[in-house]
Amino acid sequence: MSDIKTARTALLARIIEGDGTASRAQRRAAFDNAADGAPWRTLVQKTAVQSCRTTDDDISAARSGGLNEDQILELVVCAAVGQATRQHDAALVALAAAAEGDGHATRDS
């Protein structure tokens, strides 16, 4: 399983800290769903928690806020991966708690 951990760590580092057109601070805020006050806040929040409700207007608002197409894509990817990471981590905690309650040993992910 350590290969999965290594790959996950590399993915997260790459999308947040790697080269990109959006700033690292913007990508971190999108990943954390913490884009408070940013013109692209709604886009990030919808991507993270209700992506099916994202509209062209959300993209246009981000564009009007000064982002180009590449930056918008990067922030959407960061928001989606950030949410998936939070869900994955919560699932691992729940599994570990359930295993402890059953008296079973847990495995690292």
C-alpha atoms as one frame of an Amber mdcrd trajectory, in Angstrom:
protein
   0.000   0.000   0.000   2.910   2.379   0.403   2.988   2.831  -3.387  -0.513
   4.300  -3.165   0.540   6.642  -0.363   3.561   7.734  -2.359   1.488   8.331
  -5.485  -1.132  10.259  -3.508   1.495  12.449  -1.864   3.092  13.146  -5.241
  -0.276  14.015  -6.802  -1.171  16.438  -4.028   2.238  18.101  -4.128   2.071
  18.425  -7.891  -1.358  20.038  -8.100  -0.826  22.395  -5.179   2.886  23.218
  -5.314   3.893  22.327  -8.873   4.164  24.593 -11.863   0.910  26.188 -12.886
  -0.682  29.378 -14.093  -2.781  29.856 -10.944  -0.731  30.872  -7.938   0.122
  28.316  -5.293  -1.960  30.293  -2.811  -4.959  30.153  -5.160  -4.510  26.435
  -5.723  -4.193  25.782  -1.969  -7.336  27.839  -1.297  -9.238  25.888  -3.954
  -7.945  22.573  -2.604  -9.027  23.547   0.928 -12.360  24.985  -0.303 -11.333
  28.211   1.385 -11.558  30.788  -1.393 -13.393  33.293   0.811 -13.726  36.667
  -0.873 -12.291  35.498  -4.191 -14.354  36.081  -7.333 -14.012  32.361  -8.069
 -15.286  31.318  -4.626 -18.659  30.038  -5.899 -16.994  27.978  -8.614 -14.675
  26.331  -6.101 -17.427  25.695  -3.550 -19.772  24.203  -6.119 -17.012  22.045
  -7.558 -16.187  20.721  -4.109 -19.657  19.997  -2.773 -22.165  20.042  -5.618
 -20.339  19.957  -8.918 -23.474  19.052 -10.863 -24.759  22.571 -10.099 -21.777
  24.373 -11.618 -22.928  26.668 -14.423 -21.465  28.710 -17.228 -22.163  31.761
 -15.061 -19.807  30.390 -12.397 -17.073  30.045 -15.009 -17.842  33.514 -16.366
 -17.626  35.018 -12.883 -14.194  33.476 -12.419 -13.144  34.786 -15.825 -14.508
  38.242 -14.973 -12.514  38.068 -11.752  -9.327  37.980 -13.793  -8.666  34.278
 -14.269  -7.809  32.770 -17.628  -8.981  29.374 -18.848  -5.876  27.543 -17.597
  -6.184  29.063 -14.129  -9.873  28.163 -13.961  -9.108  24.561 -14.907  -6.337
  24.320 -12.309  -8.594  25.670  -9.562 -11.432  23.316 -10.501  -9.043  20.351
 -10.420  -7.676  21.464  -7.040 -11.193  21.859  -5.635 -12.240  18.415  -6.864
  -9.108  16.653  -5.641  -9.290  18.500  -2.334 -12.839  17.297  -1.755 -11.954
  13.757  -2.796  -9.025  13.843  -0.376 -11.242  14.980   2.503 -13.764  12.246
   1.724 -11.044   9.607   1.448  -9.505  10.659   4.758 -12.917  10.631   6.477
 -13.609   7.154   5.111 -10.295   5.862   6.445 -11.078   7.292   9.885 -14.524
   5.675   9.822 -13.085   2.329   8.780 -10.452   2.482  11.495 -13.076   3.347
  14.106 -15.312   0.516  12.943 -12.419  -1.932  13.017 -11.461  -0.836  16.534
 -15.059  -1.258  17.636 -15.072  -4.782  16.221 -11.699  -5.586  17.712 -10.088
  -5.973  14.280  -6.702  -4.626  13.385  -6.541  -1.906  10.714  -4.260  -1.664
   7.717  -2.493   1.426   6.455  -3.916   2.868   3.256
